[in-house]
Amino acid sequence: MLSGKSNREVLEWCFEKGRRLTDEEILIYNSFMSKRGWRNDETAEFIPALMESYGVNPDPRLLTNFDIIEMDEGRYSPEQWREAWS
């Protein structure tokens, strides 16, 4: 249904089917997701299971949900978050 659509078109579809988030809600979500799995109770089980579900080879550098998504989509760089926060 959304195959071939631009990111903007998919986002607009999401807004139509759900709701628009406030800037604060987006910040809270991104802050949570950027650390999900990193040194918490999900690290030992969740991240390896997620790697397996994505078909990504086990890699100890992948620490969060976003790391795995970036690896799966061919954008991962071990230094990417360090660069983003500098």
WOJO-V339900 format. One record per residue. N is the residue number from 0. PHI is phi in whole degrees, -180 to 180 (* if undefined). OMEGA is omega in whole degrees, -180 to 180 (NA if undefined). D_LAST is the distance of its C-alpha to the last C-alpha in Angstrom with 1 decimal. Layout:
n:N phi:PHI omega:OMEGA d_last:D_LAST
n:N phi:PHI omega:OMEGA d_last:D_LAST
This chain:
n:0 phi:* omega:-179 d_last:39.1
n:1 phi:-103 omega:180 d_last:35.6
n:2 phi:-59 omega:179 d_last:35.4
n:3 phi:86 omega:179 d_last:34.6
n:4 phi:-83 omega:177 d_last:33.2
n:5 phi:-74 omega:176 d_last:30.0
n:6 phi:-56 omega:-179 d_last:27.0
n:7 phi:-64 omega:179 d_last:28.1
n:8 phi:-65 omega:178 d_last:31.6
n:9 phi:-66 omega:179 d_last:30.7
n:10 phi:-62 omega:178 d_last:28.6
n:11 phi:-62 omega:177 d_last:31.6
n:12 phi:-62 omega:178 d_last:33.9
n:13 phi:-61 omega:179 d_last:31.9
n:14 phi:-62 omega:180 d_last:32.2
n:15 phi:-66 omega:-177 d_last:35.9
n:16 phi:-84 omega:-179 d_last:36.5
n:17 phi:-121 omega:178 d_last:34.3
n:18 phi:-157 omega:176 d_last:32.8
n:19 phi:-81 omega:178 d_last:29.9
n:20 phi:-90 omega:174 d_last:27.2
n:21 phi:-77 omega:176 d_last:26.0
n:22 phi:-59 omega:179 d_last:22.5
n:23 phi:-66 omega:179 d_last:22.5
n:24 phi:-64 omega:178 d_last:23.9
n:25 phi:-66 omega:178 d_last:21.3
n:26 phi:-61 omega:180 d_last:18.4
n:27 phi:-63 omega:179 d_last:20.4
n:28 phi:-62 omega:-179 d_last:21.1
n:29 phi:-63 omega:178 d_last:17.6
n:30 phi:-64 omega:178 d_last:16.4
n:31 phi:-65 omega:-175 d_last:19.4
n:32 phi:-67 omega:-179 d_last:19.3
n:33 phi:-69 omega:179 d_last:15.7
n:34 phi:-114 omega:-176 d_last:17.0
n:35 phi:-59 omega:-180 d_last:20.6
n:36 phi:94 omega:-175 d_last:22.0
n:37 phi:-86 omega:176 d_last:19.3
n:38 phi:53 omega:175 d_last:21.2
n:39 phi:-133 omega:-175 d_last:23.7
n:40 phi:-68 omega:179 d_last:27.4
n:41 phi:-94 omega:-172 d_last:26.7
n:42 phi:-57 omega:-173 d_last:24.9
n:43 phi:-70 omega:-175 d_last:28.1
n:44 phi:-113 omega:-172 d_last:30.0
n:45 phi:-66 omega:-176 d_last:28.1
n:46 phi:-64 omega:176 d_last:25.4
n:47 phi:-60 omega:179 d_last:28.1
n:48 phi:-66 omega:179 d_last:30.5
n:49 phi:-66 omega:177 d_last:28.0
n:50 phi:-58 omega:180 d_last:27.3
n:51 phi:-63 omega:-178 d_last:31.1
n:52 phi:-65 omega:178 d_last:31.7
n:53 phi:-85 omega:-177 d_last:29.3
n:54 phi:76 omega:180 d_last:31.0
n:55 phi:-92 omega:178 d_last:27.8
n:56 phi:-62 omega:178 d_last:28.5
n:57 phi:-54 omega:-178 d_last:27.4
n:58 phi:-146 omega:-177 d_last:24.0
n:59 phi:-65 omega:178 d_last:22.5
n:60 phi:-78 omega:180 d_last:19.0
n:61 phi:-84 omega:-172 d_last:19.6
n:62 phi:-113 omega:-175 d_last:18.9
n:63 phi:-134 omega:174 d_last:18.9
n:64 phi:-51 omega:-176 d_last:20.9
n:65 phi:-64 omega:176 d_last:18.2
n:66 phi:-56 omega:-177 d_last:17.8
n:67 phi:-68 omega:178 d_last:21.5
n:68 phi:-63 omega:179 d_last:21.8
n:69 phi:-62 omega:178 d_last:19.3
n:70 phi:-64 omega:-179 d_last:21.3
n:71 phi:-60 omega:-177 d_last:24.5
n:72 phi:-95 omega:173 d_last:23.6
n:73 phi:78 omega:-179 d_last:22.5
n:74 phi:-113 omega:-171 d_last:18.8
n:75 phi:-71 omega:171 d_last:17.3
n:76 phi:-137 omega:-179 d_last:15.0
n:77 phi:-55 omega:-178 d_last:14.3
n:78 phi:-94 omega:-171 d_last:10.7
n:79 phi:-60 omega:-178 d_last:10.2
n:80 phi:-75 omega:177 d_last:8.6
n:81 phi:-61 omega:179 d_last:6.3
n:82 phi:-65 omega:-178 d_last:5.3
n:83 phi:-66 omega:-176 d_last:5.7
n:84 phi:-95 omega:-179 d_last:3.8
n:85 phi:-89 omega:NA d_last:0.0
